């Protein structure tokens, strides 16, 4: 079976790799660019909580979009912390 470039970009492996790169970039951004320790700890705790809450969903079948609601809420809290840090510091 011959795959064109568009089909290669939309593979689950490409999406997984892109997700891992994004998560590492966000984590490294927090570690290297956030100067206040309390804010840095809170952001890292939020990111770790997202990972911990998502991990059991890899073995659960069937899975629905409602399963990811807590992780979406935590990521929104992370973004609010980031905006708050950028705005006030």
N, C-alpha and C positions, 0 to 999 in steps of 0.2 A: 504494500500500500504506500503510495507516494503522498507525502504531506507537504503542503505549501507553507510559506512563512507564517501566514495568519493562523493556521492550525497549530503550529509549533509554539506560537506565543500564547495561545489559549489553553495550554496543557496544565494539568494540575501540578506538575512538577515546577513549571515556571511560576505559577501563582504561589506555591509553597516557598520557593526560593526568594521571591520578591517579599513575601511576608516576613521571613526570617531576617532579611537584610533591613527591612523597615524597623522591626523590633530592636535589632542591634543598634541601628542608627539612633532611635529614640533613647535607648538606654545609655549609649555613649554620650549623647547630647546632655542628658541629665547629669551624668557623672562629671563631665569636663566643663560644662558651661554654667551650671547653677552654682552660685557662690555661697548662698546661705545654707548652713548645714541642716537646719530644721526643715526647710522647704525641700532640700535634696532628699532627706530621709523619707518625708511624706510621699514624694513622687516615686521614689524607688519602691516603697511599700505598696503604693497603688499599682505599679506595674507588676510587682511580684504577686499581688492578689489576683490580678487578671490572669496570670499564667496558672496559678493554683486553681482558680475557678474553672478554667478552660480545660485543664488536663483530664479530668474524669470524662469529659464529653467525647474524648477520642475512642472510648471503649463502649459507650452507650449506643444502642440501636433500638428503635429509630430515633433520630434526632430532629428537632424542629427549631425554628427560629426563636421560639420562646425560651429555649435553653440558654441562649446567649444574652438575654436581657440584662442580667447582673453585670456581665462583662462590658456591655455597652455603657451602662450607667457609670461604672468605674472609669472607663476611658473618658467619658464626658467630664467626670470629676478631675481627672488628670489634666485635661485640656483647660479647664477652668483654673486650676492651680497654675498652670503655665502662663495663661493670660494674666492672671493676677500678679505673678512674679514679674512679667515683662512690663506691666503697667505701673507697678508701684516701686520696683527696685531698679 
